[in-house]
Amino acid sequence: MCTYITVTAPVDGSAKRADGSWFHVSEAMAYFDHPVHAMADHTLNLDFVDRSKGPGARVAVELTAASARALIAAITEALDAAPAELTD
């Protein structure tokens, strides 16, 4: 079953292409649906893009639900461990 659950957020960061070059990312999309490549029925799919640079400025990740939750916990732990003045 397709869920069509999609959430978009503005972001400010960088992503690395397969050729080793970096590009700015300005938008992140998280959606829970069928993966394109991962071997699972449904995955949390993350896209990091800069639409102004066209379709080549995109990095995509497909994670199982358990992996996505582990990543959320790891991100939270890393941010909580950093000095507050650095995470404002």
PDB file of N, CA, C and O in Angstrom:
ATOM      1  N   MET A   1       0.835  -1.171   0.000  1.00  0.00           N
ATOM      2  CA  MET A   1       0.000   0.000   0.000  1.00  0.00           C
ATOM      3  C   MET A   1       0.885   1.241   0.000  1.00  0.00           C
ATOM      4  O   MET A   1       1.830   1.328   0.783  1.00  0.00           O
ATOM      5  N   CYS A   2       0.594   2.177  -0.850  1.00  0.00           N
ATOM      6  CA  CYS A   2       1.314   3.449  -0.868  1.00  0.00           C
ATOM      7  C   CYS A   2       0.768   4.341   0.231  1.00  0.00           C
ATOM      8  O   CYS A   2      -0.443   4.422   0.434  1.00  0.00           O
ATOM      9  N   THR A   3       1.666   5.009   0.936  1.00  0.00           N
ATOM     10  CA  THR A   3       1.215   5.877   2.023  1.00  0.00           C
ATOM     11  C   THR A   3       1.123   7.336   1.592  1.00  0.00           C
ATOM     12  O   THR A   3       0.295   8.083   2.113  1.00  0.00           O
ATOM     13  N   TYR A   4       1.959   7.748   0.653  1.00  0.00           N
ATOM     14  CA  TYR A   4       2.021   9.134   0.185  1.00  0.00           C
ATOM     15  C   TYR A   4       2.313  10.111   1.318  1.00  0.00           C
ATOM     16  O   TYR A   4       2.029  11.302   1.189  1.00  0.00           O
ATOM     17  N   ILE A   5       2.875   9.630   2.427  1.00  0.00           N
ATOM     18  CA  ILE A   5       3.225  10.499   3.556  1.00  0.00           C
ATOM     19  C   ILE A   5       4.531  11.202   3.211  1.00  0.00           C
ATOM     20  O   ILE A   5       5.573  10.556   3.101  1.00  0.00           O
ATOM     21  N   THR A   6       4.483  12.519   3.040  1.00  0.00           N
ATOM     22  CA  THR A   6       5.669  13.297   2.689  1.00  0.00           C
ATOM     23  C   THR A   6       5.724  14.553   3.539  1.00  0.00           C
ATOM     24  O   THR A   6       4.730  15.264   3.684  1.00  0.00           O
ATOM     25  N   VAL A   7       6.894  14.819   4.097  1.00  0.00           N
ATOM     26  CA  VAL A   7       7.126  16.022   4.885  1.00  0.00           C
ATOM     27  C   VAL A   7       8.360  16.709   4.309  1.00  0.00           C
ATOM     28  O   VAL A   7       9.385  16.069   4.075  1.00  0.00           O
ATOM     29  N   THR A   8       8.253  18.015   4.085  1.00  0.00           N
ATOM     30  CA  THR A   8       9.351  18.795   3.521  1.00  0.00           C
ATOM     31  C   THR A   8       9.815  19.830   4.533  1.00  0.00           C
ATOM     32  O   THR A   8       9.010  20.410   5.262  1.00  0.00           O
ATOM     33  N   ALA A   9      11.137  20.055   4.567  1.00  0.00           N
ATOM     34  CA  ALA A   9      11.690  21.057   5.483  1.00  0.00           C
ATOM     35  C   ALA A   9      12.795  21.833   4.778  1.00  0.00           C
ATOM     36  O   ALA A   9      13.586  21.260   4.029  1.00  0.00           O
ATOM     37  N   PRO A  10      12.846  23.147   5.023  1.00  0.00           N
ATOM     38  CA  PRO A  10      13.990  23.904   4.504  1.00  0.00           C
ATOM     39  C   PRO A  10      15.226  23.526   5.319  1.00  0.00           C
ATOM     40  O   PRO A  10      15.146  23.374   6.538  1.00  0.00           O
ATOM     41  N   VAL A  11      16.356  23.375   4.656  1.00  0.00           N
ATOM     42  CA  VAL A  11      17.607  23.053   5.328  1.00  0.00           C
ATOM     43  C   VAL A  11      18.713  23.930   4.758  1.00  0.00           C
ATOM     44  O   VAL A  11      18.550  24.546   3.704  1.00  0.00           O
ATOM     45  N   ASP A  12      19.816  23.980   5.449  1.00  0.00           N
ATOM     46  CA  ASP A  12      20.989  24.712   4.988  1.00  0.00           C
ATOM     47  C   ASP A  12      22.190  23.825   5.242  1.00  0.00           C
ATOM     48  O   ASP A  12      22.617  23.663   6.385  1.00  0.00           O
ATOM     49  N   GLY A  13      22.737  23.251   4.182  1.00  0.00           N
ATOM     50  CA  GLY A  13      23.864  22.351   4.347  1.00  0.00           C
ATOM     51  C   GLY A  13      24.488  22.003   3.018  1.00  0.00           C
ATOM     52  O   GLY A  13      24.280  22.696   2.021  1.00  0.00           O
ATOM     53  N   SER A  14      25.255  20.925   3.006  1.00  0.00           N
ATOM     54  CA  SER A  14      25.949  20.477   1.808  1.00  0.00           C
ATOM     55  C   SER A  14      25.799  18.976   1.651  1.00  0.00           C
ATOM     56  O   SER A  14      25.599  18.252   2.626  1.00  0.00           O
ATOM     57  N   ALA A  15      25.897  18.518   0.412  1.00  0.00           N
ATOM     58  CA  ALA A  15      25.852  17.087   0.110  1.00  0.00           C
ATOM     59  C   ALA A  15      26.925  16.795  -0.927  1.00  0.00           C
ATOM     60  O   ALA A  15      27.319  17.670  -1.698  1.00  0.00           O
ATOM     61  N   LYS A  16      27.389  15.553  -0.934  1.00  0.00           N
ATOM     62  CA  LYS A  16      28.467  15.163  -1.831  1.00  0.00           C
ATOM     63  C   LYS A  16      27.949  14.237  -2.934  1.00  0.00           C
ATOM     64  O   LYS A  16      27.291  13.234  -2.659  1.00  0.00           O
ATOM     65  N   ARG A  17      28.251  14.586  -4.164  1.00  0.00           N
ATOM     66  CA  ARG A  17      27.880  13.775  -5.320  1.00  0.00           C
ATOM     67  C   ARG A  17      28.813  12.572  -5.435  1.00  0.00           C
ATOM     68  O   ARG A  17      29.864  12.527  -4.796  1.00  0.00           O
ATOM     69  N   ALA A  18      28.421  11.608  -6.248  1.00  0.00           N
ATOM     70  CA  ALA A  18      29.242  10.419  -6.479  1.00  0.00           C
ATOM     71  C   ALA A  18      30.604  10.779  -7.082  1.00  0.00           C
ATOM     72  O   ALA A  18      31.584  10.067  -6.866  1.00  0.00           O
ATOM     73  N   ASP A  19      30.666  11.882  -7.840  1.00  0.00           N
ATOM     74  CA  ASP A  19      31.934  12.278  -8.451  1.00  0.00           C
ATOM     75  C   ASP A  19      32.868  12.997  -7.485  1.00  0.00           C
ATOM     76  O   ASP A  19      33.968  13.401  -7.863  1.00  0.00           O
ATOM     77  N   GLY A  20      32.425  13.158  -6.223  1.00  0.00           N
ATOM     78  CA  GLY A  20      33.252  13.793  -5.206  1.00  0.00           C
ATOM     79  C   GLY A  20      33.026  15.283  -5.037  1.00  0.00           C
ATOM     80  O   GLY A  20      33.565  15.883  -4.108  1.00  0.00           O
ATOM     81  N   SER A  21      32.245  15.892  -5.912  1.00  0.00           N
ATOM     82  CA  SER A  21      31.981  17.327  -5.783  1.00  0.00           C
ATOM     83  C   SER A  21      30.840  17.572  -4.795  1.00  0.00           C
ATOM     84  O   SER A  21      29.945  16.744  -4.633  1.00  0.00           O
ATOM     85  N   TRP A  22      30.899  18.708  -4.156  1.00  0.00           N
ATOM     86  CA  TRP A  22      29.892  19.097  -3.163  1.00  0.00           C
ATOM     87  C   TRP A  22      28.929  20.092  -3.767  1.00  0.00           C
ATOM     88  O   TRP A  22      29.287  20.835  -4.680  1.00  0.00           O
ATOM     89  N   PHE A  23      27.707  20.110  -3.262  1.00  0.00           N
ATOM     90  CA  PHE A  23      26.729  21.113  -3.654  1.00  0.00           C
ATOM     91  C   PHE A  23      25.893  21.490  -2.445  1.00  0.00           C
ATOM     92  O   PHE A  23      25.750  20.712  -1.501  1.00  0.00           O
ATOM     93  N   HIS A  24      25.345  22.688  -2.489  1.00  0.00           N
ATOM     94  CA  HIS A  24      24.496  23.200  -1.408  1.00  0.00           C
ATOM     95  C   HIS A  24      23.153  22.485  -1.442  1.00  0.00           C
ATOM     96  O   HIS A  24      22.620  22.231  -2.522  1.00  0.00           O
ATOM     97  N   VAL A  25      22.599  22.156  -0.281  1.00  0.00           N
ATOM     98  CA  VAL A  25      21.235  21.631  -0.210  1.00  0.00           C
ATOM     99  C   VAL A  25      20.371  22.623   0.553  1.00  0.00           C
ATOM    100  O   VAL A  25      20.772  23.165   1.582  1.00  0.00           O
ATOM    101  N   SER A  26      19.183  22.845   0.025  1.00  0.00           N
ATOM    102  CA  SER A  26      18.286  23.840   0.611  1.00  0.00           C
ATOM    103  C   SER A  26      16.944  23.251   1.030  1.00  0.00           C
ATOM    104  O   SER A  26      16.125  23.936   1.643  1.00  0.00           O
ATOM    105  N   GLU A  27      16.723  21.991   0.702  1.00  0.00           N
ATOM    106  CA  GLU A  27      15.444  21.363   1.035  1.00  0.00           C
ATOM    107  C   GLU A  27      15.667  19.884   1.352  1.00  0.00           C
ATOM    108  O   GLU A  27      16.479  19.212   0.716  1.00  0.00           O
ATOM    109  N   ALA A  28      14.936  19.400   2.340  1.00  0.00           N
ATOM    110  CA  ALA A  28      14.958  17.974   2.666  1.00  0.00           C
ATOM    111  C   ALA A  28      13.529  17.464   2.637  1.00  0.00           C
ATOM    112  O   ALA A  28      12.603  18.131   3.099  1.00  0.00           O
ATOM    113  N   MET A  29      13.368  16.276   2.089  1.00  0.00           N
ATOM    114  CA  MET A  29      12.062  15.633   2.067  1.00  0.00           C
ATOM    115  C   MET A  29      12.177  14.288   2.748  1.00  0.00           C
ATOM    116  O   MET A  29      13.102  13.522   2.478  1.00  0.00           O
ATOM    117  N   ALA A  30      11.247  14.005   3.620  1.00  0.00           N
ATOM    118  CA  ALA A  30      11.167  12.700   4.260  1.00  0.00           C
ATOM    119  C   ALA A  30       9.817  12.109   3.887  1.00  0.00           C
ATOM    120  O   ALA A  30       8.778  12.745   4.063  1.00  0.00           O
ATOM    121  N   TYR A  31       9.842  10.899   3.376  1.00  0.00           N
ATOM    122  CA  TYR A  31       8.578  10.251   3.033  1.00  0.00           C
ATOM    123  C   TYR A  31       8.677   8.766   3.317  1.00  0.00           C
ATOM    124  O   TYR A  31       9.719   8.142   3.115  1.00  0.00           O
ATOM    125  N   PHE A  32       7.574   8.217   3.787  1.00  0.00           N
ATOM    126  CA  PHE A  32       7.499   6.796   4.110  1.00  0.00           C
ATOM    127  C   PHE A  32       6.658   6.123   3.047  1.00  0.00           C
ATOM    128  O   PHE A  32       5.445   6.319   2.966  1.00  0.00           O
ATOM    129  N   ASP A  33       7.338   5.317   2.223  1.00  0.00           N
ATOM    130  CA  ASP A  33       6.635   4.698   1.099  1.00  0.00           C
ATOM    131  C   ASP A  33       7.496   3.573   0.541  1.00  0.00           C
ATOM    132  O   ASP A  33       8.471   3.161   1.169  1.00  0.00           O
ATOM    133  N   HIS A  34       7.139   3.084  -0.625  1.00  0.00           N
ATOM    134  CA  HIS A  34       7.909   2.031  -1.281  1.00  0.00           C
ATOM    135  C   HIS A  34       9.282   2.564  -1.674  1.00  0.00           C
ATOM    136  O   HIS A  34       9.381   3.670  -2.206  1.00  0.00           O
ATOM    137  N   PRO A  35      10.341   1.800  -1.422  1.00  0.00           N
ATOM    138  CA  PRO A  35      11.665   2.237  -1.853  1.00  0.00           C
ATOM    139  C   PRO A  35      11.868   1.963  -3.342  1.00  0.00           C
ATOM    140  O   PRO A  35      11.136   1.179  -3.946  1.00  0.00           O
ATOM    141  N   VAL A  36      12.847   2.605  -3.910  1.00  0.00           N
ATOM    142  CA  VAL A  36      13.234   2.338  -5.291  1.00  0.00           C
ATOM    143  C   VAL A  36      14.262   1.211  -5.326  1.00  0.00           C
ATOM    144  O   VAL A  36      14.227   0.368  -6.223  1.00  0.00           O
ATOM    145  N   HIS A  37      15.175   1.192  -4.359  1.00  0.00           N
ATOM    146  CA  HIS A  37      16.281   0.239  -4.411  1.00  0.00           C
ATOM    147  C   HIS A  37      16.391  -0.661  -3.183  1.00  0.00           C
ATOM    148  O   HIS A  37      16.731  -1.836  -3.326  1.00  0.00           O
ATOM    149  N   ALA A  38      16.121  -0.161  -2.002  1.00  0.00           N
ATOM    150  CA  ALA A  38      16.290  -0.950  -0.766  1.00  0.00           C
ATOM    151  C   ALA A  38      15.395  -2.190  -0.791  1.00  0.00           C
ATOM    152  O   ALA A  38      14.295  -2.173  -1.343  1.00  0.00           O
ATOM    153  N   MET A  39      15.887  -3.240  -0.192  1.00  0.00           N
ATOM    154  CA  MET A  39      15.140  -4.499  -0.157  1.00  0.00           C
ATOM    155  C   MET A  39      14.214  -4.530   1.061  1.00  0.00           C
ATOM    156  O   MET A  39      14.483  -5.229   2.038  1.00  0.00           O
ATOM    157  N   ALA A  40      13.138  -3.777   0.990  1.00  0.00           N
ATOM    158  CA  ALA A  40      12.137  -3.719   2.052  1.00  0.00           C
ATOM    159  C   ALA A  40      10.814  -3.315   1.415  1.00  0.00           C
ATOM    160  O   ALA A  40      10.793  -2.704   0.346  1.00  0.00           O
ATOM    161  N   ASP A  41       9.716  -3.657   2.072  1.00  0.00           N
ATOM    162  CA  ASP A  41       8.403  -3.278   1.537  1.00  0.00           C
ATOM    163  C   ASP A  41       8.183  -1.769   1.580  1.00  0.00           C
ATOM    164  O   ASP A  41       7.684  -1.174   0.625  1.00  0.00           O
ATOM    165  N   HIS A  42       8.559  -1.165   2.694  1.00  0.00           N
ATOM    166  CA  HIS A  42       8.436   0.278   2.876  1.00  0.00           C
ATOM    167  C   HIS A  42       9.697   0.780   3.570  1.00  0.00           C
ATOM    168  O   HIS A  42      10.300   0.073   4.377  1.00  0.00           O
ATOM    169  N   THR A  43      10.081   1.998   3.246  1.00  0.00           N
ATOM    170  CA  THR A  43      11.238   2.609   3.883  1.00  0.00           C
ATOM    171  C   THR A  43      10.959   4.079   4.135  1.00  0.00           C
ATOM    172  O   THR A  43      10.064   4.679   3.539  1.00  0.00           O
ATOM    173  N   LEU A  44      11.758   4.644   5.043  1.00  0.00           N
ATOM    174  CA  LEU A  44      11.774   6.092   5.197  1.00  0.00           C
ATOM    175  C   LEU A  44      12.785   6.586   4.176  1.00  0.00           C
ATOM    176  O   LEU A  44      13.966   6.245   4.241  1.00  0.00           O
ATOM    177  N   ASN A  45      12.318   7.382   3.246  1.00  0.00           N
ATOM    178  CA  ASN A  45      13.154   7.878   2.157  1.00  0.00           C
ATOM    179  C   ASN A  45      13.481   9.337   2.422  1.00  0.00           C
ATOM    180  O   ASN A  45      12.594  10.145   2.698  1.00  0.00           O
ATOM    181  N   LEU A  46      14.753   9.663   2.336  1.00  0.00           N
ATOM    182  CA  LEU A  46      15.221  11.020   2.566  1.00  0.00           C
ATOM    183  C   LEU A  46      15.838  11.549   1.291  1.00  0.00           C
ATOM    184  O   LEU A  46      16.710  10.906   0.708  1.00  0.00           O
ATOM    185  N   ASP A  47      15.396  12.709   0.854  1.00  0.00           N
ATOM    186  CA  ASP A  47      15.984  13.390  -0.297  1.00  0.00           C
ATOM    187  C   ASP A  47      16.499  14.737   0.168  1.00  0.00           C
ATOM    188  O   ASP A  47      15.789  15.486   0.839  1.00  0.00           O
ATOM    189  N   PHE A  48      17.726  15.041  -0.188  1.00  0.00           N
ATOM    190  CA  PHE A  48      18.326  16.342   0.081  1.00  0.00           C
ATOM    191  C   PHE A  48      18.603  16.972  -1.273  1.00  0.00           C
ATOM    192  O   PHE A  48      19.323  16.395  -2.088  1.00  0.00           O
ATOM    193  N   VAL A  49      18.035  18.161  -1.526  1.00  0.00           N
ATOM    194  CA  VAL A  49      18.085  18.745  -2.868  1.00  0.00           C
ATOM    195  C   VAL A  49      18.371  20.242  -2.844  1.00  0.00           C
ATOM    196  O   VAL A  49      18.206  20.924  -1.832  1.00  0.00           O
ATOM    197  N   ASP A  50      18.808  20.717  -4.007  1.00  0.00           N
ATOM    198  CA  ASP A  50      18.834  22.145  -4.317  1.00  0.00           C
ATOM    199  C   ASP A  50      18.147  22.271  -5.666  1.00  0.00           C
ATOM    200  O   ASP A  50      18.777  22.114  -6.711  1.00  0.00           O
ATOM    201  N   ARG A  51      16.857  22.555  -5.636  1.00  0.00           N
ATOM    202  CA  ARG A  51      16.054  22.584  -6.859  1.00  0.00           C
ATOM    203  C   ARG A  51      16.600  23.565  -7.897  1.00  0.00           C
ATOM    204  O   ARG A  51      16.418  23.356  -9.096  1.00  0.00           O
ATOM    205  N   SER A  52      17.263  24.625  -7.452  1.00  0.00           N
ATOM    206  CA  SER A  52      17.790  25.618  -8.397  1.00  0.00           C
ATOM    207  C   SER A  52      18.911  25.053  -9.257  1.00  0.00           C
ATOM    208  O   SER A  52      19.258  25.646 -10.279  1.00  0.00           O
ATOM    209  N   LYS A  53      19.484  23.920  -8.866  1.00  0.00           N
ATOM    210  CA  LYS A  53      20.595  23.323  -9.608  1.00  0.00           C
ATOM    211  C   LYS A  53      20.157  22.145 -10.482  1.00  0.00           C
ATOM    212  O   LYS A  53      20.999  21.511 -11.119  1.00  0.00           O
ATOM    213  N   GLY A  54      18.866  21.846 -10.525  1.00  0.00           N
ATOM    214  CA  GLY A  54      18.369  20.777 -11.376  1.00  0.00           C
ATOM    215  C   GLY A  54      18.434  19.406 -10.723  1.00  0.00           C
ATOM    216  O   GLY A  54      18.808  19.289  -9.556  1.00  0.00           O
ATOM    217  N   PRO A  55      18.067  18.357 -11.476  1.00  0.00           N
ATOM    218  CA  PRO A  55      17.945  17.014 -10.911  1.00  0.00           C
ATOM    219  C   PRO A  55      19.264  16.397 -10.455  1.00  0.00           C
ATOM    220  O   PRO A  55      19.249  15.441  -9.679  1.00  0.00           O
ATOM    221  N   GLY A  56      20.402  16.914 -10.913  1.00  0.00           N
ATOM    222  CA  GLY A  56      21.689  16.372 -10.484  1.00  0.00           C
ATOM    223  C   GLY A  56      22.079  16.772  -9.079  1.00  0.00           C
ATOM    224  O   GLY A  56      22.994  16.186  -8.500  1.00  0.00           O
ATOM    225  N   ALA A  57      21.399  17.761  -8.520  1.00  0.00           N
ATOM    226  CA  ALA A  57      21.707  18.232  -7.171  1.00  0.00           C
ATOM    227  C   ALA A  57      20.753  17.572  -6.180  1.00  0.00           C
ATOM    228  O   ALA A  57      19.903  18.225  -5.574  1.00  0.00           O
ATOM    229  N   ARG A  58      20.923  16.243  -6.032  1.00  0.00           N
ATOM    230  CA  ARG A  58      20.028  15.467  -5.176  1.00  0.00           C
ATOM    231  C   ARG A  58      20.796  14.296  -4.589  1.00  0.00           C
ATOM    232  O   ARG A  58      21.563  13.627  -5.281  1.00  0.00           O
ATOM    233  N   VAL A  59      20.581  14.065  -3.322  1.00  0.00           N
ATOM    234  CA  VAL A  59      21.096  12.871  -2.659  1.00  0.00           C
ATOM    235  C   VAL A  59      19.898  12.178  -2.030  1.00  0.00           C
ATOM    236  O   VAL A  59      19.106  12.812  -1.333  1.00  0.00           O
ATOM    237  N   ALA A  60      19.762  10.882  -2.272  1.00  0.00           N
ATOM    238  CA  ALA A  60      18.631  10.129  -1.745  1.00  0.00           C
ATOM    239  C   ALA A  60      19.131   8.978  -0.879  1.00  0.00           C
ATOM    240  O   ALA A  60      20.152   8.357  -1.173  1.00  0.00           O
ATOM    241  N   VAL A  61      18.386   8.705   0.201  1.00  0.00           N
ATOM    242  CA  VAL A  61      18.696   7.610   1.120  1.00  0.00           C
ATOM    243  C   VAL A  61      17.391   6.888   1.435  1.00  0.00           C
ATOM    244  O   VAL A  61      16.366   7.527   1.669  1.00  0.00           O
ATOM    245  N   GLU A  62      17.429   5.563   1.440  1.00  0.00           N
ATOM    246  CA  GLU A  62      16.270   4.748   1.818  1.00  0.00           C
ATOM    247  C   GLU A  62      16.646   3.920   3.039  1.00  0.00           C
ATOM    248  O   GLU A  62      17.595   3.137   2.989  1.00  0.00           O
ATOM    249  N   LEU A  63      15.906   4.087   4.140  1.00  0.00           N
ATOM    250  CA  LEU A  63      16.209   3.399   5.392  1.00  0.00           C
ATOM    251  C   LEU A  63      15.003   2.600   5.873  1.00  0.00           C
ATOM    252  O   LEU A  63      13.861   3.041   5.743  1.00  0.00           O
ATOM    253  N   THR A  64      15.269   1.422   6.429  1.00  0.00           N
ATOM    254  CA  THR A  64      14.180   0.701   7.076  1.00  0.00           C
ATOM    255  C   THR A  64      13.697   1.544   8.250  1.00  0.00           C
ATOM    256  O   THR A  64      14.411   2.435   8.710  1.00  0.00           O
ATOM    257  N   ALA A  65      12.509   1.273   8.730  1.00  0.00           N
ATOM    258  CA  ALA A  65      11.964   2.030   9.860  1.00  0.00           C
ATOM    259  C   ALA A  65      12.883   1.929  11.075  1.00  0.00           C
ATOM    260  O   ALA A  65      13.121   2.929  11.753  1.00  0.00           O
ATOM    261  N   ALA A  66      13.406   0.727  11.360  1.00  0.00           N
ATOM    262  CA  ALA A  66      14.306   0.558  12.501  1.00  0.00           C
ATOM    263  C   ALA A  66      15.584   1.373  12.320  1.00  0.00           C
ATOM    264  O   ALA A  66      16.071   1.985  13.271  1.00  0.00           O
ATOM    265  N   SER A  67      16.125   1.382  11.109  1.00  0.00           N
ATOM    266  CA  SER A  67      17.333   2.164  10.841  1.00  0.00           C
ATOM    267  C   SER A  67      17.063   3.657  10.959  1.00  0.00           C
ATOM    268  O   SER A  67      17.895   4.403  11.476  1.00  0.00           O
ATOM    269  N   ALA A  68      15.907   4.094  10.481  1.00  0.00           N
ATOM    270  CA  ALA A  68      15.548   5.510  10.574  1.00  0.00           C
ATOM    271  C   ALA A  68      15.422   5.942  12.031  1.00  0.00           C
ATOM    272  O   ALA A  68      15.875   7.025  12.402  1.00  0.00           O
ATOM    273  N   ARG A  69      14.810   5.100  12.853  1.00  0.00           N
ATOM    274  CA  ARG A  69      14.687   5.428  14.274  1.00  0.00           C
ATOM    275  C   ARG A  69      16.055   5.455  14.957  1.00  0.00           C
ATOM    276  O   ARG A  69      16.296   6.294  15.825  1.00  0.00           O
ATOM    277  N   ALA A  70      16.945   4.549  14.573  1.00  0.00           N
ATOM    278  CA  ALA A  70      18.305   4.551  15.129  1.00  0.00           C
ATOM    279  C   ALA A  70      19.052   5.821  14.716  1.00  0.00           C
ATOM    280  O   ALA A  70      19.797   6.393  15.511  1.00  0.00           O
ATOM    281  N   LEU A  71      18.851   6.256  13.481  1.00  0.00           N
ATOM    282  CA  LEU A  71      19.475   7.492  13.007  1.00  0.00           C
ATOM    283  C   LEU A  71      18.947   8.694  13.767  1.00  0.00           C
ATOM    284  O   LEU A  71      19.723   9.568  14.155  1.00  0.00           O
ATOM    285  N   ILE A  72      17.640   8.755  13.985  1.00  0.00           N
ATOM    286  CA  ILE A  72      17.047   9.849  14.761  1.00  0.00           C
ATOM    287  C   ILE A  72      17.668   9.897  16.158  1.00  0.00           C
ATOM    288  O   ILE A  72      18.016  10.971  16.647  1.00  0.00           O
ATOM    289  N   ALA A  73      17.804   8.752  16.788  1.00  0.00           N
ATOM    290  CA  ALA A  73      18.401   8.694  18.129  1.00  0.00           C
ATOM    291  C   ALA A  73      19.854   9.152  18.092  1.00  0.00           C
ATOM    292  O   ALA A  73      20.291   9.880  18.984  1.00  0.00           O
ATOM    293  N   ALA A  74      20.608   8.740  17.078  1.00  0.00           N
ATOM    294  CA  ALA A  74      22.007   9.133  16.967  1.00  0.00           C
ATOM    295  C   ALA A  74      22.146  10.640  16.735  1.00  0.00           C
ATOM    296  O   ALA A  74      23.018  11.279  17.324  1.00  0.00           O
ATOM    297  N   ILE A  75      21.298  11.205  15.887  1.00  0.00           N
ATOM    298  CA  ILE A  75      21.321  12.649  15.643  1.00  0.00           C
ATOM    299  C   ILE A  75      21.005  13.404  16.923  1.00  0.00           C
ATOM    300  O   ILE A  75      21.696  14.362  17.269  1.00  0.00           O
ATOM    301  N   THR A  76      19.963  12.976  17.628  1.00  0.00           N
ATOM    302  CA  THR A  76      19.580  13.628  18.884  1.00  0.00           C
ATOM    303  C   THR A  76      20.709  13.547  19.898  1.00  0.00           C
ATOM    304  O   THR A  76      21.020  14.538  20.557  1.00  0.00           O
ATOM    305  N   GLU A  77      21.325  12.376  20.032  1.00  0.00           N
ATOM    306  CA  GLU A  77      22.426  12.199  20.982  1.00  0.00           C
ATOM    307  C   GLU A  77      23.602  13.107  20.636  1.00  0.00           C
ATOM    308  O   GLU A  77      24.183  13.729  21.526  1.00  0.00           O
ATOM    309  N   ALA A  78      23.961  13.190  19.356  1.00  0.00           N
ATOM    310  CA  ALA A  78      25.081  14.044  18.948  1.00  0.00           C
ATOM    311  C   ALA A  78      24.798  15.516  19.204  1.00  0.00           C
ATOM    312  O   ALA A  78      25.667  16.240  19.690  1.00  0.00           O
ATOM    313  N   LEU A  79      23.583  15.966  18.878  1.00  0.00           N
ATOM    314  CA  LEU A  79      23.229  17.372  19.118  1.00  0.00           C
ATOM    315  C   LEU A  79      23.152  17.686  20.601  1.00  0.00           C
ATOM    316  O   LEU A  79      23.578  18.759  21.029  1.00  0.00           O
ATOM    317  N   ASP A  80      22.611  16.760  21.397  1.00  0.00           N
ATOM    318  CA  ASP A  80      22.511  16.983  22.843  1.00  0.00           C
ATOM    319  C   ASP A  80      23.882  17.019  23.508  1.00  0.00           C
ATOM    320  O   ASP A  80      24.059  17.694  24.522  1.00  0.00           O
ATOM    321  N   ALA A  81      24.849  16.304  22.951  1.00  0.00           N
ATOM    322  CA  ALA A  81      26.195  16.253  23.530  1.00  0.00           C
ATOM    323  C   ALA A  81      27.033  17.487  23.164  1.00  0.00           C
ATOM    324  O   ALA A  81      28.020  17.789  23.834  1.00  0.00           O
ATOM    325  N   ALA A  82      26.644  18.185  22.119  1.00  0.00           N
ATOM    326  CA  ALA A  82      27.399  19.368  21.686  1.00  0.00           C
ATOM    327  C   ALA A  82      27.116  20.550  22.606  1.00  0.00           C
ATOM    328  O   ALA A  82      26.019  20.667  23.151  1.00  0.00           O
ATOM    329  N   PRO A  83      28.115  21.436  22.782  1.00  0.00           N
ATOM    330  CA  PRO A  83      27.869  22.642  23.582  1.00  0.00           C
ATOM    331  C   PRO A  83      26.709  23.452  23.001  1.00  0.00           C
ATOM    332  O   PRO A  83      26.623  23.635  21.787  1.00  0.00           O
ATOM    333  N   ALA A  84      25.834  23.928  23.857  1.00  0.00           N
ATOM    334  CA  ALA A  84      24.630  24.636  23.422  1.00  0.00           C
ATOM    335  C   ALA A  84      24.951  25.832  22.522  1.00  0.00           C
ATOM    336  O   ALA A  84      24.210  26.111  21.580  1.00  0.00           O
ATOM    337  N   GLU A  85      26.032  26.530  22.800  1.00  0.00           N
ATOM    338  CA  GLU A  85      26.358  27.708  21.993  1.00  0.00           C
ATOM    339  C   GLU A  85      26.731  27.354  20.556  1.00  0.00           C
ATOM    340  O   GLU A  85      26.763  28.230  19.691  1.00  0.00           O
ATOM    341  N   LEU A  86      27.008  26.096  20.300  1.00  0.00           N
ATOM    342  CA  LEU A  86      27.346  25.681  18.939  1.00  0.00           C
ATOM    343  C   LEU A  86      26.142  25.191  18.161  1.00  0.00           C
ATOM    344  O   LEU A  86      26.219  25.048  16.941  1.00  0.00           O
ATOM    345  N   THR A  87      25.029  24.930  18.835  1.00  0.00           N
ATOM    346  CA  THR A  87      23.858  24.361  18.159  1.00  0.00           C
ATOM    347  C   THR A  87      22.692  25.341  18.051  1.00  0.00           C
ATOM    348  O   THR A  87      21.567  24.931  17.761  1.00  0.00           O
ATOM    349  N   ASP A  88      22.940  26.599  18.275  1.00  0.00           N
ATOM    350  CA  ASP A  88      21.874  27.599  18.166  1.00  0.00           C
ATOM    351  C   ASP A  88      21.544  27.890  16.721  1.00  0.00           C
ATOM    352  O   ASP A  88      20.669  28.708  16.440  1.00  0.00           O
TER     353      ASP A  88
END
